[in-house]
Amino acid sequence: MLKGCRVEDLDEVRGRAAGQALARSGTSDVIDASVALGAIARGDLVVTSDPDDLAHIADALNVRLEIASI
């Protein structure tokens, strides 16, 4: 599956942005926040078995995030 994915480092800039997204959304999963922010920036679809936090983060940021549940 990763062959079709873009893998990005969670550097300081992305980590801080994820922290801000978590604060706005009231959620706590740094990975969910970093995945959501990357997908939002690129306009990507997120495929996940747990869409709730991702949707909550996008809602808190007032942006559209396309999510597919598996």
mmCIF file of the N, C-alpha and C atoms, coordinates in Angstrom:
data_MODEL
# 
_entry.id   MODEL 
# 
loop_
_atom_site.group_PDB 
_atom_site.id 
_atom_site.type_symbol 
_atom_site.label_atom_id 
_atom_site.label_alt_id 
_atom_site.label_comp_id 
_atom_site.label_asym_id 
_atom_site.label_entity_id 
_atom_site.label_seq_id 
_atom_site.pdbx_PDB_ins_code 
_atom_site.Cartn_x 
_atom_site.Cartn_y 
_atom_site.Cartn_z 
_atom_site.occupancy 
_atom_site.B_iso_or_equiv 
_atom_site.pdbx_formal_charge 
_atom_site.auth_seq_id 
_atom_site.auth_comp_id 
_atom_site.auth_asym_id 
_atom_site.auth_atom_id 
_atom_site.pdbx_PDB_model_num 
ATOM 1   N N  . MET A 1 1  ? 0.819   -1.190 0.000  1.00 0.00 ? 1  MET A N  1 
ATOM 2   C CA . MET A 1 1  ? 0.000   0.000  0.000  1.00 0.00 ? 1  MET A CA 1 
ATOM 3   C C  . MET A 1 1  ? 0.866   1.259  0.000  1.00 0.00 ? 1  MET A C  1 
ATOM 4   N N  . LEU A 1 2  ? 2.000   1.234  0.679  1.00 0.00 ? 2  LEU A N  1 
ATOM 5   C CA . LEU A 1 2  ? 2.835   2.433  0.768  1.00 0.00 ? 2  LEU A CA 1 
ATOM 6   C C  . LEU A 1 2  ? 3.440   2.839  -0.562 1.00 0.00 ? 2  LEU A C  1 
ATOM 7   N N  . LYS A 1 3  ? 3.512   1.924  -1.522 1.00 0.00 ? 3  LYS A N  1 
ATOM 8   C CA . LYS A 1 3  ? 4.054   2.284  -2.832 1.00 0.00 ? 3  LYS A CA 1 
ATOM 9   C C  . LYS A 1 3  ? 3.234   3.395  -3.483 1.00 0.00 ? 3  LYS A C  1 
ATOM 10  N N  . GLY A 1 4  ? 1.958   3.446  -3.197 1.00 0.00 ? 4  GLY A N  1 
ATOM 11  C CA . GLY A 1 4  ? 1.091   4.467  -3.770 1.00 0.00 ? 4  GLY A CA 1 
ATOM 12  C C  . GLY A 1 4  ? 0.914   5.675  -2.866 1.00 0.00 ? 4  GLY A C  1 
ATOM 13  N N  . CYS A 1 5  ? 1.688   5.749  -1.784 1.00 0.00 ? 5  CYS A N  1 
ATOM 14  C CA . CYS A 1 5  ? 1.544   6.835  -0.813 1.00 0.00 ? 5  CYS A CA 1 
ATOM 15  C C  . CYS A 1 5  ? 2.775   7.734  -0.806 1.00 0.00 ? 5  CYS A C  1 
ATOM 16  N N  . ARG A 1 6  ? 2.547   8.957  -0.410 1.00 0.00 ? 6  ARG A N  1 
ATOM 17  C CA . ARG A 1 6  ? 3.655   9.885  -0.198 1.00 0.00 ? 6  ARG A CA 1 
ATOM 18  C C  . ARG A 1 6  ? 3.946   9.898  1.298  1.00 0.00 ? 6  ARG A C  1 
ATOM 19  N N  . VAL A 1 7  ? 5.155   9.532  1.676  1.00 0.00 ? 7  VAL A N  1 
ATOM 20  C CA . VAL A 1 7  ? 5.547   9.497  3.078  1.00 0.00 ? 7  VAL A CA 1 
ATOM 21  C C  . VAL A 1 7  ? 6.338   10.763 3.377  1.00 0.00 ? 7  VAL A C  1 
ATOM 22  N N  . GLU A 1 8  ? 5.898   11.497 4.385  1.00 0.00 ? 8  GLU A N  1 
ATOM 23  C CA . GLU A 1 8  ? 6.546   12.758 4.748  1.00 0.00 ? 8  GLU A CA 1 
ATOM 24  C C  . GLU A 1 8  ? 7.099   12.667 6.169  1.00 0.00 ? 8  GLU A C  1 
ATOM 25  N N  . ASP A 1 9  ? 8.224   13.332 6.383  1.00 0.00 ? 9  ASP A N  1 
ATOM 26  C CA . ASP A 1 9  ? 8.798   13.391 7.725  1.00 0.00 ? 9  ASP A CA 1 
ATOM 27  C C  . ASP A 1 9  ? 7.938   14.256 8.630  1.00 0.00 ? 9  ASP A C  1 
ATOM 28  N N  . LEU A 1 10 ? 7.863   13.872 9.879  1.00 0.00 ? 10 LEU A N  1 
ATOM 29  C CA . LEU A 1 10 ? 7.182   14.696 10.873 1.00 0.00 ? 10 LEU A CA 1 
ATOM 30  C C  . LEU A 1 10 ? 8.254   15.568 11.529 1.00 0.00 ? 10 LEU A C  1 
ATOM 31  N N  . ASP A 1 11 ? 8.606   16.641 10.832 1.00 0.00 ? 11 ASP A N  1 
ATOM 32  C CA . ASP A 1 11 ? 9.652   17.543 11.319 1.00 0.00 ? 11 ASP A CA 1 
ATOM 33  C C  . ASP A 1 11 ? 9.045   18.569 12.288 1.00 0.00 ? 11 ASP A C  1 
ATOM 34  N N  . GLU A 1 12 ? 9.862   19.507 12.716 1.00 0.00 ? 12 GLU A N  1 
ATOM 35  C CA . GLU A 1 12 ? 9.393   20.486 13.700 1.00 0.00 ? 12 GLU A CA 1 
ATOM 36  C C  . GLU A 1 12 ? 8.230   21.328 13.172 1.00 0.00 ? 12 GLU A C  1 
ATOM 37  N N  . VAL A 1 13 ? 8.314   21.765 11.933 1.00 0.00 ? 13 VAL A N  1 
ATOM 38  C CA . VAL A 1 13 ? 7.253   22.600 11.364 1.00 0.00 ? 13 VAL A CA 1 
ATOM 39  C C  . VAL A 1 13 ? 5.939   21.822 11.320 1.00 0.00 ? 13 VAL A C  1 
ATOM 40  N N  . ARG A 1 14 ? 5.982   20.598 10.811 1.00 0.00 ? 14 ARG A N  1 
ATOM 41  C CA . ARG A 1 14 ? 4.760   19.780 10.751 1.00 0.00 ? 14 ARG A CA 1 
ATOM 42  C C  . ARG A 1 14 ? 4.270   19.408 12.142 1.00 0.00 ? 14 ARG A C  1 
ATOM 43  N N  . GLY A 1 15 ? 5.201   19.143 13.038 1.00 0.00 ? 15 GLY A N  1 
ATOM 44  C CA . GLY A 1 15 ? 4.813   18.808 14.412 1.00 0.00 ? 15 GLY A CA 1 
ATOM 45  C C  . GLY A 1 15 ? 4.102   19.951 15.106 1.00 0.00 ? 15 GLY A C  1 
ATOM 46  N N  . ARG A 1 16 ? 4.604   21.155 14.912 1.00 0.00 ? 16 ARG A N  1 
ATOM 47  C CA . ARG A 1 16 ? 3.951   22.332 15.518 1.00 0.00 ? 16 ARG A CA 1 
ATOM 48  C C  . ARG A 1 16 ? 2.565   22.579 14.905 1.00 0.00 ? 16 ARG A C  1 
ATOM 49  N N  . ALA A 1 17 ? 2.462   22.416 13.595 1.00 0.00 ? 17 ALA A N  1 
ATOM 50  C CA . ALA A 1 17 ? 1.158   22.581 12.936 1.00 0.00 ? 17 ALA A CA 1 
ATOM 51  C C  . ALA A 1 17 ? 0.176   21.528 13.433 1.00 0.00 ? 17 ALA A C  1 
ATOM 52  N N  . ALA A 1 18 ? 0.663   20.303 13.615 1.00 0.00 ? 18 ALA A N  1 
ATOM 53  C CA . ALA A 1 18 ? -0.196  19.234 14.140 1.00 0.00 ? 18 ALA A CA 1 
ATOM 54  C C  . ALA A 1 18 ? -0.656  19.569 15.557 1.00 0.00 ? 18 ALA A C  1 
ATOM 55  N N  . GLY A 1 19 ? 0.256   20.087 16.368 1.00 0.00 ? 19 GLY A N  1 
ATOM 56  C CA . GLY A 1 19 ? -0.113  20.483 17.732 1.00 0.00 ? 19 GLY A CA 1 
ATOM 57  C C  . GLY A 1 19 ? -1.178  21.559 17.746 1.00 0.00 ? 19 GLY A C  1 
ATOM 58  N N  . GLN A 1 20 ? -1.069  22.518 16.846 1.00 0.00 ? 20 GLN A N  1 
ATOM 59  C CA . GLN A 1 20 ? -2.080  23.573 16.758 1.00 0.00 ? 20 GLN A CA 1 
ATOM 60  C C  . GLN A 1 20 ? -3.429  23.000 16.317 1.00 0.00 ? 20 GLN A C  1 
ATOM 61  N N  . ALA A 1 21 ? -3.398  22.058 15.379 1.00 0.00 ? 21 ALA A N  1 
ATOM 62  C CA . ALA A 1 21 ? -4.643  21.419 14.930 1.00 0.00 ? 21 ALA A CA 1 
ATOM 63  C C  . ALA A 1 21 ? -5.278  20.627 16.067 1.00 0.00 ? 21 ALA A C  1 
ATOM 64  N N  . LEU A 1 22 ? -4.448  19.954 16.855 1.00 0.00 ? 22 LEU A N  1 
ATOM 65  C CA . LEU A 1 22 ? -4.966  19.203 18.002 1.00 0.00 ? 22 LEU A CA 1 
ATOM 66  C C  . LEU A 1 22 ? -5.601  20.129 19.028 1.00 0.00 ? 22 LEU A C  1 
ATOM 67  N N  . ALA A 1 23 ? -4.962  21.253 19.278 1.00 0.00 ? 23 ALA A N  1 
ATOM 68  C CA . ALA A 1 23 ? -5.507  22.209 20.239 1.00 0.00 ? 23 ALA A CA 1 
ATOM 69  C C  . ALA A 1 23 ? -6.858  22.737 19.775 1.00 0.00 ? 23 ALA A C  1 
ATOM 70  N N  . ARG A 1 24 ? -6.974  23.044 18.493 1.00 0.00 ? 24 ARG A N  1 
ATOM 71  C CA . ARG A 1 24 ? -8.242  23.575 17.957 1.00 0.00 ? 24 ARG A CA 1 
ATOM 72  C C  . ARG A 1 24 ? -9.335  22.531 17.967 1.00 0.00 ? 24 ARG A C  1 
ATOM 73  N N  . SER A 1 25 ? -8.961  21.259 17.733 1.00 0.00 ? 25 SER A N  1 
ATOM 74  C CA . SER A 1 25 ? -9.971  20.203 17.618 1.00 0.00 ? 25 SER A CA 1 
ATOM 75  C C  . SER A 1 25 ? -10.282 19.514 18.941 1.00 0.00 ? 25 SER A C  1 
ATOM 76  N N  . GLY A 1 26 ? -9.406  19.684 19.925 1.00 0.00 ? 26 GLY A N  1 
ATOM 77  C CA . GLY A 1 26 ? -9.618  19.011 21.206 1.00 0.00 ? 26 GLY A CA 1 
ATOM 78  C C  . GLY A 1 26 ? -9.311  17.525 21.145 1.00 0.00 ? 26 GLY A C  1 
ATOM 79  N N  . THR A 1 27 ? -8.584  17.103 20.112 1.00 0.00 ? 27 THR A N  1 
ATOM 80  C CA . THR A 1 27 ? -8.196  15.698 19.999 1.00 0.00 ? 27 THR A CA 1 
ATOM 81  C C  . THR A 1 27 ? -6.728  15.569 20.416 1.00 0.00 ? 27 THR A C  1 
ATOM 82  N N  . SER A 1 28 ? -6.206  14.313 20.436 1.00 0.00 ? 28 SER A N  1 
ATOM 83  C CA . SER A 1 28 ? -4.858  14.139 20.979 1.00 0.00 ? 28 SER A CA 1 
ATOM 84  C C  . SER A 1 28 ? -3.928  13.262 20.150 1.00 0.00 ? 28 SER A C  1 
ATOM 85  N N  . ASP A 1 29 ? -4.357  12.763 19.013 1.00 0.00 ? 29 ASP A N  1 
ATOM 86  C CA . ASP A 1 29 ? -3.523  11.861 18.220 1.00 0.00 ? 29 ASP A CA 1 
ATOM 87  C C  . ASP A 1 29 ? -2.693  12.652 17.205 1.00 0.00 ? 29 ASP A C  1 
ATOM 88  N N  . VAL A 1 30 ? -1.393  12.755 17.467 1.00 0.00 ? 30 VAL A N  1 
ATOM 89  C CA . VAL A 1 30 ? -0.500  13.538 16.616 1.00 0.00 ? 30 VAL A CA 1 
ATOM 90  C C  . VAL A 1 30 ? -0.454  12.977 15.196 1.00 0.00 ? 30 VAL A C  1 
ATOM 91  N N  . ILE A 1 31 ? -0.508  11.675 15.061 1.00 0.00 ? 31 ILE A N  1 
ATOM 92  C CA . ILE A 1 31 ? -0.463  11.062 13.732 1.00 0.00 ? 31 ILE A CA 1 
ATOM 93  C C  . ILE A 1 31 ? -1.715  11.435 12.946 1.00 0.00 ? 31 ILE A C  1 
ATOM 94  N N  . ASP A 1 32 ? -2.889  11.349 13.571 1.00 0.00 ? 32 ASP A N  1 
ATOM 95  C CA . ASP A 1 32 ? -4.121  11.758 12.885 1.00 0.00 ? 32 ASP A CA 1 
ATOM 96  C C  . ASP A 1 32 ? -4.011  13.204 12.402 1.00 0.00 ? 32 ASP A C  1 
ATOM 97  N N  . ALA A 1 33 ? -3.507  14.079 13.262 1.00 0.00 ? 33 ALA A N  1 
ATOM 98  C CA . ALA A 1 33 ? -3.390  15.492 12.892 1.00 0.00 ? 33 ALA A CA 1 
ATOM 99  C C  . ALA A 1 33 ? -2.411  15.684 11.743 1.00 0.00 ? 33 ALA A C  1 
ATOM 100 N N  . SER A 1 34 ? -1.274  15.000 11.776 1.00 0.00 ? 34 SER A N  1 
ATOM 101 C CA . SER A 1 34 ? -0.291  15.178 10.705 1.00 0.00 ? 34 SER A CA 1 
ATOM 102 C C  . SER A 1 34 ? -0.796  14.594 9.395  1.00 0.00 ? 34 SER A C  1 
ATOM 103 N N  . VAL A 1 35 ? -1.498  13.466 9.455  1.00 0.00 ? 35 VAL A N  1 
ATOM 104 C CA . VAL A 1 35 ? -2.090  12.885 8.242  1.00 0.00 ? 35 VAL A CA 1 
ATOM 105 C C  . VAL A 1 35 ? -3.149  13.827 7.672  1.00 0.00 ? 35 VAL A C  1 
ATOM 106 N N  . ALA A 1 36 ? -4.011  14.350 8.540  1.00 0.00 ? 36 ALA A N  1 
ATOM 107 C CA . ALA A 1 36 ? -5.061  15.263 8.085  1.00 0.00 ? 36 ALA A CA 1 
ATOM 108 C C  . ALA A 1 36 ? -4.458  16.507 7.436  1.00 0.00 ? 36 ALA A C  1 
ATOM 109 N N  . LEU A 1 37 ? -3.462  17.107 8.069  1.00 0.00 ? 37 LEU A N  1 
ATOM 110 C CA . LEU A 1 37 ? -2.857  18.325 7.528  1.00 0.00 ? 37 LEU A CA 1 
ATOM 111 C C  . LEU A 1 37 ? -2.178  18.082 6.183  1.00 0.00 ? 37 LEU A C  1 
ATOM 112 N N  . GLY A 1 38 ? -1.479  16.965 6.059  1.00 0.00 ? 38 GLY A N  1 
ATOM 113 C CA . GLY A 1 38 ? -0.844  16.643 4.784  1.00 0.00 ? 38 GLY A CA 1 
ATOM 114 C C  . GLY A 1 38 ? -1.860  16.431 3.687  1.00 0.00 ? 38 GLY A C  1 
ATOM 115 N N  . ALA A 1 39 ? -2.912  15.692 3.994  1.00 0.00 ? 39 ALA A N  1 
ATOM 116 C CA . ALA A 1 39 ? -3.958  15.423 3.001  1.00 0.00 ? 39 ALA A CA 1 
ATOM 117 C C  . ALA A 1 39 ? -4.691  16.702 2.612  1.00 0.00 ? 39 ALA A C  1 
ATOM 118 N N  . ILE A 1 40 ? -4.948  17.561 3.578  1.00 0.00 ? 40 ILE A N  1 
ATOM 119 C CA . ILE A 1 40 ? -5.618  18.832 3.297  1.00 0.00 ? 40 ILE A CA 1 
ATOM 120 C C  . ILE A 1 40 ? -4.744  19.683 2.377  1.00 0.00 ? 40 ILE A C  1 
ATOM 121 N N  . ALA A 1 41 ? -3.457  19.755 2.673  1.00 0.00 ? 41 ALA A N  1 
ATOM 122 C CA . ALA A 1 41 ? -2.541  20.573 1.873  1.00 0.00 ? 41 ALA A CA 1 
ATOM 123 C C  . ALA A 1 41 ? -2.458  20.101 0.429  1.00 0.00 ? 41 ALA A C  1 
ATOM 124 N N  . ARG A 1 42 ? -2.543  18.798 0.221  1.00 0.00 ? 42 ARG A N  1 
ATOM 125 C CA . ARG A 1 42 ? -2.419  18.244 -1.134 1.00 0.00 ? 42 ARG A CA 1 
ATOM 126 C C  . ARG A 1 42 ? -3.762  17.960 -1.795 1.00 0.00 ? 42 ARG A C  1 
ATOM 127 N N  . GLY A 1 43 ? -4.851  18.022 -1.038 1.00 0.00 ? 43 GLY A N  1 
ATOM 128 C CA . GLY A 1 43 ? -6.152  17.670 -1.590 1.00 0.00 ? 43 GLY A CA 1 
ATOM 129 C C  . GLY A 1 43 ? -6.312  16.168 -1.768 1.00 0.00 ? 43 GLY A C  1 
ATOM 130 N N  . ASP A 1 44 ? -5.628  15.396 -0.920 1.00 0.00 ? 44 ASP A N  1 
ATOM 131 C CA . ASP A 1 44 ? -5.651  13.934 -1.020 1.00 0.00 ? 44 ASP A CA 1 
ATOM 132 C C  . ASP A 1 44 ? -6.843  13.309 -0.318 1.00 0.00 ? 44 ASP A C  1 
ATOM 133 N N  . LEU A 1 45 ? -7.153  12.114 -0.722 1.00 0.00 ? 45 LEU A N  1 
ATOM 134 C CA . LEU A 1 45 ? -8.110  11.248 -0.046 1.00 0.00 ? 45 LEU A CA 1 
ATOM 135 C C  . LEU A 1 45 ? -7.370  10.517 1.063  1.00 0.00 ? 45 LEU A C  1 
ATOM 136 N N  . VAL A 1 46 ? -7.995  10.405 2.244  1.00 0.00 ? 46 VAL A N  1 
ATOM 137 C CA . VAL A 1 46 ? -7.440  9.616  3.337  1.00 0.00 ? 46 VAL A CA 1 
ATOM 138 C C  . VAL A 1 46 ? -8.266  8.338  3.462  1.00 0.00 ? 46 VAL A C  1 
ATOM 139 N N  . VAL A 1 47 ? -7.600  7.202  3.425  1.00 0.00 ? 47 VAL A N  1 
ATOM 140 C CA . VAL A 1 47 ? -8.259  5.909  3.597  1.00 0.00 ? 47 VAL A CA 1 
ATOM 141 C C  . VAL A 1 47 ? -7.908  5.421  4.994  1.00 0.00 ? 47 VAL A C  1 
ATOM 142 N N  . THR A 1 48 ? -8.928  5.172  5.817  1.00 0.00 ? 48 THR A N  1 
ATOM 143 C CA . THR A 1 48 ? -8.693  4.827  7.217  1.00 0.00 ? 48 THR A CA 1 
ATOM 144 C C  . THR A 1 48 ? -9.794  3.929  7.762  1.00 0.00 ? 48 THR A C  1 
ATOM 145 N N  . SER A 1 49 ? -9.472  3.202  8.812  1.00 0.00 ? 49 SER A N  1 
ATOM 146 C CA . SER A 1 49 ? -10.489 2.408  9.497  1.00 0.00 ? 49 SER A CA 1 
ATOM 147 C C  . SER A 1 49 ? -11.078 3.189  10.673 1.00 0.00 ? 49 SER A C  1 
ATOM 148 N N  . ASP A 1 50 ? -10.555 4.376  10.941 1.00 0.00 ? 50 ASP A N  1 
ATOM 149 C CA . ASP A 1 50 ? -11.006 5.196  12.067 1.00 0.00 ? 50 ASP A CA 1 
ATOM 150 C C  . ASP A 1 50 ? -11.145 6.657  11.632 1.00 0.00 ? 50 ASP A C  1 
ATOM 151 N N  . PRO A 1 51 ? -12.227 7.010  10.945 1.00 0.00 ? 51 PRO A N  1 
ATOM 152 C CA . PRO A 1 51 ? -12.364 8.340  10.358 1.00 0.00 ? 51 PRO A CA 1 
ATOM 153 C C  . PRO A 1 51 ? -12.769 9.461  11.322 1.00 0.00 ? 51 PRO A C  1 
ATOM 154 N N  . ASP A 1 52 ? -13.210 9.128  12.511 1.00 0.00 ? 52 ASP A N  1 
ATOM 155 C CA . ASP A 1 52 ? -13.825 10.129 13.388 1.00 0.00 ? 52 ASP A CA 1 
ATOM 156 C C  . ASP A 1 52 ? -12.897 11.285 13.761 1.00 0.00 ? 52 ASP A C  1 
ATOM 157 N N  . ASP A 1 53 ? -11.696 10.988 14.261 1.00 0.00 ? 53 ASP A N  1 
ATOM 158 C CA . ASP A 1 53 ? -10.789 12.071 14.662 1.00 0.00 ? 53 ASP A CA 1 
ATOM 159 C C  . ASP A 1 53 ? -10.348 12.904 13.466 1.00 0.00 ? 53 ASP A C  1 
ATOM 160 N N  . LEU A 1 54 ? -10.102 12.257 12.331 1.00 0.00 ? 54 LEU A N  1 
ATOM 161 C CA . LEU A 1 54 ? -9.703  12.991 11.132 1.00 0.00 ? 54 LEU A CA 1 
ATOM 162 C C  . LEU A 1 54 ? -10.793 13.976 10.722 1.00 0.00 ? 54 LEU A C  1 
ATOM 163 N N  . ALA A 1 55 ? -12.031 13.528 10.736 1.00 0.00 ? 55 ALA A N  1 
ATOM 164 C CA . ALA A 1 55 ? -13.152 14.402 10.389 1.00 0.00 ? 55 ALA A CA 1 
ATOM 165 C C  . ALA A 1 55 ? -13.290 15.530 11.405 1.00 0.00 ? 55 ALA A C  1 
ATOM 166 N N  . HIS A 1 56 ? -13.082 15.217 12.673 1.00 0.00 ? 56 HIS A N  1 
ATOM 167 C CA . HIS A 1 56 ? -13.190 16.229 13.726 1.00 0.00 ? 56 HIS A CA 1 
ATOM 168 C C  . HIS A 1 56 ? -12.102 17.298 13.558 1.00 0.00 ? 56 HIS A C  1 
ATOM 169 N N  . ILE A 1 57 ? -10.888 16.885 13.214 1.00 0.00 ? 57 ILE A N  1 
ATOM 170 C CA . ILE A 1 57 ? -9.794  17.836 12.990 1.00 0.00 ? 57 ILE A CA 1 
ATOM 171 C C  . ILE A 1 57 ? -10.123 18.751 11.807 1.00 0.00 ? 57 ILE A C  1 
ATOM 172 N N  . ALA A 1 58 ? -10.572 18.161 10.704 1.00 0.00 ? 58 ALA A N  1 
ATOM 173 C CA . ALA A 1 58 ? -10.921 18.961 9.522  1.00 0.00 ? 58 ALA A CA 1 
ATOM 174 C C  . ALA A 1 58 ? -12.038 19.947 9.849  1.00 0.00 ? 58 ALA A C  1 
ATOM 175 N N  . ASP A 1 59 ? -13.045 19.481 10.584 1.00 0.00 ? 59 ASP A N  1 
ATOM 176 C CA . ASP A 1 59 ? -14.147 20.368 10.972 1.00 0.00 ? 59 ASP A CA 1 
ATOM 177 C C  . ASP A 1 59 ? -13.642 21.537 11.822 1.00 0.00 ? 59 ASP A C  1 
ATOM 178 N N  . ALA A 1 60 ? -12.745 21.251 12.764 1.00 0.00 ? 60 ALA A N  1 
ATOM 179 C CA . ALA A 1 60 ? -12.214 22.302 13.634 1.00 0.00 ? 60 ALA A CA 1 
ATOM 180 C C  . ALA A 1 60 ? -11.394 23.320 12.854 1.00 0.00 ? 60 ALA A C  1 
ATOM 181 N N  . LEU A 1 61 ? -10.784 22.878 11.749 1.00 0.00 ? 61 LEU A N  1 
ATOM 182 C CA . LEU A 1 61 ? -9.995  23.775 10.912 1.00 0.00 ? 61 LEU A CA 1 
ATOM 183 C C  . LEU A 1 61 ? -10.831 24.435 9.823  1.00 0.00 ? 61 LEU A C  1 
ATOM 184 N N  . ASN A 1 62 ? -12.114 24.081 9.771  1.00 0.00 ? 62 ASN A N  1 
ATOM 185 C CA . ASN A 1 62 ? -13.038 24.636 8.768  1.00 0.00 ? 62 ASN A CA 1 
ATOM 186 C C  . ASN A 1 62 ? -12.611 24.327 7.344  1.00 0.00 ? 62 ASN A C  1 
ATOM 187 N N  . VAL A 1 63 ? -12.142 23.099 7.117  1.00 0.00 ? 63 VAL A N  1 
ATOM 188 C CA . VAL A 1 63 ? -11.711 22.677 5.782  1.00 0.00 ? 63 VAL A CA 1 
ATOM 189 C C  . VAL A 1 63 ? -12.364 21.349 5.435  1.00 0.00 ? 63 VAL A C  1 
ATOM 190 N N  . ARG A 1 64 ? -12.394 21.083 4.138  1.00 0.00 ? 64 ARG A N  1 
ATOM 191 C CA . ARG A 1 64 ? -12.950 19.819 3.657  1.00 0.00 ? 64 ARG A CA 1 
ATOM 192 C C  . ARG A 1 64 ? -11.821 18.805 3.540  1.00 0.00 ? 64 ARG A C  1 
ATOM 193 N N  . LEU A 1 65 ? -12.058 17.613 4.076  1.00 0.00 ? 65 LEU A N  1 
ATOM 194 C CA . LEU A 1 65 ? -11.115 16.511 3.970  1.00 0.00 ? 65 LEU A CA 1 
ATOM 195 C C  . LEU A 1 65 ? -11.893 15.306 3.469  1.00 0.00 ? 65 LEU A C  1 
ATOM 196 N N  . GLU A 1 66 ? -11.460 14.755 2.364  1.00 0.00 ? 66 GLU A N  1 
ATOM 197 C CA . GLU A 1 66 ? -12.120 13.574 1.815  1.00 0.00 ? 66 GLU A CA 1 
ATOM 198 C C  . GLU A 1 66 ? -11.587 12.330 2.534  1.00 0.00 ? 66 GLU A C  1 
ATOM 199 N N  . ILE A 1 67 ? -12.508 11.586 3.157  1.00 0.00 ? 67 ILE A N  1 
ATOM 200 C CA . ILE A 1 67 ? -12.142 10.426 3.960  1.00 0.00 ? 67 ILE A CA 1 
ATOM 201 C C  . ILE A 1 67 ? -12.939 9.221  3.456  1.00 0.00 ? 67 ILE A C  1 
ATOM 202 N N  . ALA A 1 68 ? -12.246 8.098  3.257  1.00 0.00 ? 68 ALA A N  1 
ATOM 203 C CA . ALA A 1 68 ? -12.887 6.832  2.904  1.00 0.00 ? 68 ALA A CA 1 
ATOM 204 C C  . ALA A 1 68 ? -12.634 5.842  4.025  1.00 0.00 ? 68 ALA A C  1 
ATOM 205 N N  . SER A 1 69 ? -13.695 5.261  4.547  1.00 0.00 ? 69 SER A N  1 
ATOM 206 C CA . SER A 1 69 ? -13.580 4.265  5.600  1.00 0.00 ? 69 SER A CA 1 
ATOM 207 C C  . SER A 1 69 ? -13.412 2.884  5.013  1.00 0.00 ? 69 SER A C  1 
ATOM 208 N N  . ILE A 1 70 ? -12.524 2.103  5.631  1.00 0.00 ? 70 ILE A N  1 
ATOM 209 C CA . ILE A 1 70 ? -12.353 0.708  5.196  1.00 0.00 ? 70 ILE A CA 1 
ATOM 210 C C  . ILE A 1 70 ? -12.779 -0.227 6.286  1.00 0.00 ? 70 ILE A C  1 
# 
